[in-house]
Amino acid sequence: MTSSERKWQPRLRRLSRPWVHTWARPSEDVDMSTPRDIVMQSRIDLLFSQPFYAALAMRLTVVETTQHKRMATDGKSLYYNPEWVTMITRAQLRGVICHEVMHCTNG
C-alpha cells in the first residue's frame, strides 16, 4: 500500500499532563443555579487546568458582595459580585480567579 492509497488518520495530540485523565475536563456544560455555585465550580475546574493556582484558591473563603464591581481579595477571602459572575464565561472566571490568587502570592 502506497502513501497515496492510505486513508488519512488524524494525529492524536499528546496530553501535556498525562496524569490528568481524558474524562477530567472543566465542566463547561454543567448548569449552575446560583452565582456562588458558578464560582465554586470554577475553582474546582482549576484543579485540572491550573493545579498550583487551584490549591491557593481553595484556601480563600468565597464571599458574595455588591461592594465590588467584579472580584477582589484581601488575602483571606475571595469577594465576587453575583451579577458580574453570571455575565462572563467560565474560562474568563477561571482567569480572574487566578489573577486574584496572584495578588495574594505577590502581596
N, C-alpha and C positions, 0 to 999 in steps of 0.2 A: 504494500500500500504506500503510495507516494504522499508527500505532504499536501498536495492539492486535493487528494481524494479523502483525506481525513476530515472528519466533521469537527467544526470549531467547538472547543470546550472553554468555558470561562476559567480564568485562573483564580484559584482560591486565595484570598488575602490572608496572610498570617496575622494572628492576633498580636497586638503589641503587649498585651498582658495575658499570657497563656493560662494563668491561674484563675482568670475570670471565665466562667463557662459561657457558652453561647446563649443560654437561657437567661443569663443575668444581664439584663439590659434596663436602662431607665424606663420608668413606667409612664410614657407619654400618653398612652391610651386609657389610663385609669381615671375614672370620673371622680373628682373630689367635690364634696358638697360645701365645705367651708374654706375660707382663706387659710385658716390655721392648718387644715389637712393638707393644703397645697404646699405650704412652707415645710411642714414636717416630712411629706413625701419627697420633696426636692432635696432635703438634707439626706434622706436615705438613698436617693438616686446618686448622690455624690460619692457614696461608698464604692460604687462600681467604676465611676469615671475619674474621680479625684480623691483617692483614699486619704491623702495627707490632710487636705482641707476638710474633708468629712469628719475626720477624727477630732479636729479642733472645733468644727461647727456643732458637733454633738454635745460639746461641753457648755455651749451657750444656752441659756434659758430663753425660750421663744415667748415674746410679749407682743400682744396686739395693741396698737396705739394709733391715734389720729393726730398726734402732736408732730409727727414727722411726715413729710410728703411721700417718702419711699421706704427706705430701710436705714437703720442706724445701729450702732453698737456702742456700749460703754466698756467693753472688755469682759463683762459678765453676762450680759443679756443681748439678744438679737431682737430689735424692735422692728415691726413691719406695719405698714399701712394696709388694711384689708382691701380697700378699693384698688390700690395700685397693684397688689399681688394678683388680683383677678384680671387685670388688663394686659399683663405681659405673658410671654411664653414660658414654659418650664425651663427651657435652655437658658433664657435670659435670667430667670430667677436663680438658677444654679450659679451662673456667673456672678451675680450680685452677692450671693451668699459667700462665695469665695473672696470677693472683694472686701466684704465686711470682716471676714476672718483675717485677712491680711492687715487690716487696721489693728487688730488685737496682737498679731505677731510682731508688727513693726513699731508699735507704740503710738 
